């Protein structure tokens, strides 16, 4: 089911999400809603707080090679945690909860993430490139951190002004 994506400054986006005790049908239904919502808006990742659910659940779908006909892999993680990070890179990020703005963010180049899959089994993923960025971005959401928090305060103020203008233009278009 497609759910509404909450926009900044909704308070749930700034809360630390609750760990999930066990992966059950309710959590799997949440994951399905996250995937449906993410696909509906054309995103590559979504965290539960973005649809108003303060639980440590994320989904990511990245097509590694756009020319391939095979289905992209969907990563569904419960209680994801970065257990190792190496290197540094900069990447232009945007966010479905702060539409209309993008900026370069400094991230780890390689991350190792552990968590539970949709069956409740422990999984560990080493990621580079866009998948590494997406994992870090979505896990940040679970900790109440937005990508605009990863830039200088001056740059953040500039981006928030641009975001407010974007919202105003959206309202005027209605």
C-alpha positions in Angstrom: 0.0 0.0 0.0 1.3 3.4 -0.9 1.6 5.7 2.1 2.1 9.4 2.5 5.7 10.5 2.8 6.2 13.0 5.6 8.0 16.2 4.8 10.5 18.2 6.9 9.9 19.6 9.6 7.6 16.7 10.8 8.8 15.8 14.3 9.0 12.0 13.7 11.8 12.7 11.2 13.9 14.0 14.1 13.2 11.1 16.5 15.5 8.1 17.2 13.4 5.1 16.0 12.6 2.2 18.2 14.4 -1.1 17.6 12.2 -4.0 16.4 11.9 -6.9 18.8 11.1 -9.5 16.2 10.3 -9.6 12.5 6.6 -10.6 12.2 3.8 -10.2 9.7 3.3 -6.6 10.9 7.0 -5.7 10.1 6.8 -7.5 6.8 3.7 -5.5 5.9 5.5 -2.3 6.8 8.4 -3.3 4.5 5.9 -4.0 1.7 4.3 -0.5 2.2 7.8 1.0 2.2 8.7 -0.7 -1.1 5.3 0.3 -2.7 5.7 3.9 -1.5 9.3 4.1 -2.6 8.5 2.8 -6.1 5.4 5.0 -6.4 7.5 8.1 -6.0 10.6 6.8 -7.9 12.9 6.8 -4.9 15.9 4.4 -4.3 15.4 4.1 -0.5 12.9 4.8 2.2 13.0 4.6 6.0 10.0 3.9 8.2 10.0 7.3 9.9 9.4 8.9 6.5 5.9 7.4 6.5 5.4 8.2 10.2 6.4 4.9 11.7 9.1 5.2 14.4 10.7 1.8 13.8 14.1 0.8 12.7 13.2 -0.5 9.2 14.6 0.5 5.8 14.2 -0.5 2.2 16.6 0.2 -0.7 16.2 -0.6 -4.4 19.1 0.2 -6.7 19.5 -1.1 -10.2 23.3 -1.6 -10.6 23.2 -1.6 -14.4 20.3 0.2 -16.1 20.9 -1.9 -19.3 20.2 -5.2 -17.6 16.7 -6.7 -17.9 16.8 -8.4 -14.6 14.8 -7.1 -11.6 16.8 -4.8 -9.3 17.6 -6.3 -5.8 15.5 -4.9 -3.0 17.2 -4.7 0.3 14.9 -4.9 3.3 16.6 -4.4 6.7 15.4 -4.4 10.2 17.6 -2.8 13.0 20.3 -2.0 10.5 23.6 -0.9 11.9 26.9 0.3 10.4 29.5 -1.9 11.9 32.4 -0.8 9.8 33.1 2.3 7.6 36.2 3.0 5.5 37.3 5.9 3.2 35.6 9.1 2.4 33.6 10.3 -0.6 31.3 13.1 -1.6 28.0 12.4 -3.2 25.1 14.6 -4.3 22.1 13.6 -2.2 18.4 14.5 -2.1 15.6 13.2 0.1 12.0 12.4 -0.4 11.2 14.1 2.9 12.9 17.4 1.8 11.9 17.6 -1.9 13.4 20.1 -4.3 16.9 20.4 -2.9 20.1 18.4 -3.4 23.6 19.0 -2.1 27.0 17.2 -1.9 27.4 15.3 1.4 30.5 13.7 2.8 30.0 10.0 3.5 32.1 6.9 4.1 33.1 5.2 0.8 32.6 1.7 2.1 30.3 0.5 4.8 29.5 -2.9 6.3 26.0 -3.0 7.6 24.4 -5.7 9.8 20.7 -6.2 10.5 17.9 -8.6 10.1 16.2 -9.6 6.8 12.5 -10.0 6.2 12.7 -13.5 7.7 14.4 -12.3 10.9 17.7 -13.8 9.9 21.0 -11.9 10.6 22.5 -10.5 7.5 25.7 -8.6 6.8 26.3 -6.5 3.7 29.4 -4.7 2.5 28.6 -1.9 0.2 30.3 0.7 -2.0 29.1 3.3 -4.4 25.5 4.3 -4.5 24.4 1.4 -2.2 26.9 2.6 0.4 25.5 6.1 0.2 21.9 4.9 0.3 22.5 2.7 3.4 24.1 5.6 5.3 21.3 8.0 4.3 18.5 5.6 5.3 20.2 4.6 8.6 20.6 8.3 9.4 16.8 8.6 9.1 16.5 6.0 11.9 18.6 8.2 14.1 16.7 11.4 13.4 19.4 12.7 11.1 18.7 14.3 7.8 21.2 14.8 5.0 21.1 18.6 5.6 22.6 17.9 9.0 25.7 16.6 7.3 26.7 20.0 5.8 27.9 23.3 7.4 25.3 25.4 9.2 25.7 28.1 6.6 25.0 25.7 3.8 22.1 24.2 5.8 20.4 27.6 6.1 20.8 28.2 2.4 19.3 24.8 1.6 16.4 25.4 4.0 15.6 28.7 2.4 15.6 27.0 -1.0 13.4 24.3 0.4 10.9 26.8 1.8 10.7 28.5 -1.6 10.1 25.1 -3.2 7.2 24.4 -0.8 5.8 27.9 -1.5 5.9 27.3 -5.2 4.2 23.9 -4.8 1.4 25.5 -2.8 0.9 28.2 -5.4 0.7 25.6 -8.1 -2.3 24.0 -6.4 
